[in-house]
Amino acid sequence: MIGVGLFLLTPIAVVLWLSLHSWNLLSPIEFTGLGNWRSVLSDRQFGHSVLVTLALTAIVVPAQTVLGFAVAAPLARRGRGTTVLRVAYALPWMCAPVAVGVVWQWIFAPSDGALNAVLGRRVEWLSSPSLALPAVAAVIVWMNVGYVALFFVAGIRAIPREILDAGSLDGATGWRRVRWLVLPLLRPTMFFVLVTGVLSVFQTFDAVYALTRGGPDHHTDVVGMRLYSEAFEAAHPGRAAVMAVVIFAVMFAITVVQHRFLRDRTGDET
C-alpha cells in the first residue's frame, strides 16, 4: 500500500492539483480554478492530437494483434529453434524506442534510405502528410508484434490437449480448428492484448519523437507529443496536466467498453 500510495496515487493527486494552477516552471504557482480546463477543452490542436492518436490506435492495434497471432501459431509448437525465434521476435520490443526510431529514420530516409534503395525510387515516408502516420504505425507494429506473440504463445500452450484432440476427431482441422476451438479459448488473452495495446498506443511518445517530432504539419502529433510540447516547450504544465487527466479518462472509458464487450465472451461476469 505504501508503494501504491507513493508511486500511483500521489502522482495522480499532484496532476489533478496542478491542473487547477498556472505555472511556467519559474514564477510562483497561481490558482486558476477551471481556467486550464476551459483552455484545453476548447483547444483545437489538442482535439486534433486526440484524433491522430485514435487513428494510430485503429491502425496499430488490429495489425499487431493479427500479426502477433499469426506469428504465435508456429512458435507455440515445440521443436528445435522455437526458443531462439521467440527471443528474436521479442528483441524489437526490448530495445529502447528512441534507438529504434533513429534506426528506422535512416531506413525511411528519402535520399539514401534502405527502403527507397530497395524500391528503386524516392518516397518521402516521414515528410509526406499521407504517409507519415502509416510509417510511424508500421514501426510501432514491428516493435510490438513479438510482445503480442509471446502472450498468444502462452495462451495457445495453455489450451488442454484433450480439447484439441476431441475437435480433431469431430473434423475440426486447419482453419476450422483455429476458428471454432483456438480463438474462442484465447478470448481472455485477446482481451488482455487488446486492452494493453490501446493503452500502449495512447502512451506513445519516444518513437514518434525520434521519427517525426509530430510532423509533418502535425499529422503525427499524438497526445504524448502534445503533452511534452505543452509541458516542456511551451512551459505550461498546468495545461499539460489537464491533457493528462483527459487522456486518462479516455483510456479508462475505452478499457471499460472493451471489458463489457468481451466479458460474456471470456466467461468473466465480475
VENVEN-V477326 format. One record per residue. PHI is phi in degrees with one decimal (none if undefined). OMEGA is omega as a letter, one per 20 degrees, with the letter a starting at -180 (NA if undefined). Layout:
phi={PHI	PHI}
omega={OMEGA	OMEGA}
//
This chain:
phi={none	-63.2	-63.4	-62.5	-64.8	-76.1	-106.6	-125.0	-71.0	-62.5	-59.6	-63.4	-63.6	-65.0	-64.5	-62.3	-65.3	-66.8	-65.2	-100.6	-130.3	-109.1	-160.0	-109.0	76.2	-125.1	-78.2	-61.2	-73.9	-121.4	-77.6	-121.1	65.6	-93.5	-59.8	-63.3	-64.6	-64.0	-66.2	-71.6	-67.4	-102.8	-84.9	-65.9	-65.9	-67.6	-60.0	-63.8	-63.6	-63.3	-64.5	-61.8	-66.0	-62.9	-64.6	-63.1	-63.2	-64.4	-86.4	-72.9	-62.6	-62.1	-65.3	-70.9	-70.6	-64.7	-66.8	-62.0	-67.6	-62.0	-72.3	-68.2	-56.1	-73.5	-70.0	-73.8	-75.0	-86.1	-174.3	-67.4	87.9	-67.5	-63.7	-62.8	-65.8	-62.5	-64.8	-62.9	-68.1	-83.9	-57.6	-57.7	-68.7	-81.2	-75.3	-65.7	-57.7	-65.4	-63.0	-61.9	-61.7	-64.5	-62.5	-71.4	-64.5	-69.0	-62.3	-86.7	-55.5	-69.7	-92.9	-122.6	-75.0	-66.2	-66.9	-67.6	-65.0	-69.6	-74.2	75.3	-151.0	-93.2	-128.4	-84.7	-63.8	-101.1	-110.1	-90.7	-58.7	-87.2	-107.8	-62.1	-66.5	-60.1	-66.0	-62.4	-60.7	-62.0	-65.7	-64.4	-61.6	-58.1	-69.8	-98.4	-58.8	-63.3	-62.3	-64.8	-61.3	-61.8	-68.7	-66.9	-60.6	-62.5	-66.8	-65.6	-70.7	-82.6	-70.3	-57.4	-62.6	-62.2	-66.0	-65.7	-65.5	-63.9	-65.2	-64.8	-65.1	-87.6	94.7	-84.7	-127.5	60.5	-64.5	-62.4	-64.1	-66.4	-68.4	-101.5	-119.8	-68.2	-61.6	-60.5	-77.2	-97.2	-61.8	-59.6	-64.7	-61.3	-60.6	-62.2	-64.0	-67.0	-64.4	-65.6	-65.4	-63.3	-61.8	-64.9	-65.9	-66.8	-99.2	-63.9	-145.2	-57.4	-64.2	-65.0	-62.1	-72.7	-87.3	-132.4	55.8	91.3	-90.4	-79.3	52.7	65.0	-75.3	-121.7	-80.0	-72.2	-63.8	-61.7	-65.9	-64.7	-62.1	-61.8	-62.3	-69.3	-79.0	-112.4	-91.9	-89.7	57.6	-126.0	-63.0	-64.6	-65.8	-62.9	-64.4	-62.0	-60.4	-62.1	-65.7	-62.7	-66.1	-60.5	-65.0	-64.8	-64.6	-64.0	-63.8	-63.6	-63.4	-63.6	-62.7	-62.3	-64.1	-67.9	-68.8	-100.1	-60.2	-65.3	-77.4	-98.3	79.3	-100.4	-102.9	-86.2}
omega={r	r	r	a	a	a	r	a	a	r	r	r	r	r	r	r	a	a	a	a	r	a	r	r	a	a	r	r	r	r	a	a	a	a	r	a	r	a	a	a	r	a	a	a	r	r	r	r	r	r	r	r	r	r	r	r	a	r	a	a	r	a	a	r	r	a	r	r	r	r	a	a	r	a	a	r	r	a	a	r	a	r	r	r	r	r	a	r	a	a	r	r	a	a	r	a	r	r	r	r	r	r	a	r	r	r	a	a	a	a	a	a	a	a	r	r	r	a	a	r	a	r	r	a	a	r	r	r	a	a	a	a	r	r	r	r	a	r	a	r	r	r	a	a	a	r	r	a	a	r	r	r	r	r	r	a	r	r	r	a	a	a	r	r	r	r	r	r	r	r	r	r	r	a	r	r	r	a	a	a	a	a	r	a	r	a	r	r	r	r	r	a	a	a	a	r	r	r	a	a	r	r	a	r	a	a	r	r	a	a	a	a	r	a	i	r	r	a	r	a	a	a	r	r	a	r	a	a	a	a	a	r	r	r	r	a	r	r	r	r	r	r	r	r	a	a	r	r	r	a	r	r	r	r	r	r	r	a	a	a	a	a	a	a	r	r	a	a	a	NA}
//
